[in-house]
């Protein structure tokens, strides 16, 4: 049986769901985003995550080339975030 979904509901879901979508790389206390083959790591609920979602790549960030899952480059607002993320199982 098929359900009908209004166009407005479908468009709302298309806008909201990507922002809420988890990646397979999320760990407890962290939110990750994959952009251009790079894994961005943020502390859950951080102002940096909010800024990233609103404005894109932060002006100040650190990169660790090839140190992420599947050899991805890790990017984060600071080394402390990457260190904590990597230490979390």
N, C-alpha and C positions, 0 to 999 in steps of 0.2 A: 504494500500500500504506500502511495506517495503522499507526502505532506507538502502543502503549498507554503512558500515563504515569500513575504512581500519584498519588493525591491529595496525598500528602505531598510528592512531588517538585514538583508544580505549585504548592503553597503556598510551598514553600521558594524557588522561582524568583520568585514574585510578591513576596516580601519582599526578596530579595537584588538582583534585577535593577534596580529603580528607583534604588537607591543607587549602582549601578555605571554606570548609563546616562549616556552622554555627550550633550551638547547640540550642536547645529550651531554654537554660538558658542564652543566650547572652542578654545583656542590652545595651542601648545606651552608647557608650564610652568604652565598655568592650568586650573582646573576651574570650570565655570559651572553655575549652577542657575537655572531660571526658576520664579519663584513670584509669583503674582498679577500677571502681566504685567511683572515687574521682573527684571532680569538680575543675579543675584548673581555676583560674581567673587572667586575665592580662588586663592592660590598653591597649586600642587599639593603635597600632603603637609603643608600648614600646620596648626598647632594650631587656627587659626580655622575651617578647613574641617571638621576633626574635631568641633569644638564645635557648628558649624552643623548637621551631620548628626545629632548627638545631642540638641541642645536647641533648634534653630531659630535665629531671628534674633538676632545678637549685640547686646548692650546698646549697645556703641559701634560705630557704622558711619557711613559717608558715603554720600551720594546725589548723583548727577548726573542731573537730570531731562532726559529726551529725548536724552541724549548717546550712548546705546547703539545697537546694530544695530536697524534698523526703528523707530527713535525710542523705544526702551525706556529706562526709567530704569535707570541702572547703580547697583548698591549693592555695597559692599565694606567690609572692616574698616578701610581707610585710603585716603587719596588716592594714596599710593605704589603701592598694588596696582592701582588704576584706571589711573594713568599708565603703569605698566609693561605692563599688558594692552593698552591702546590703542596703545602703541608697537610691539607684537609683530604681525608679519604672519602 
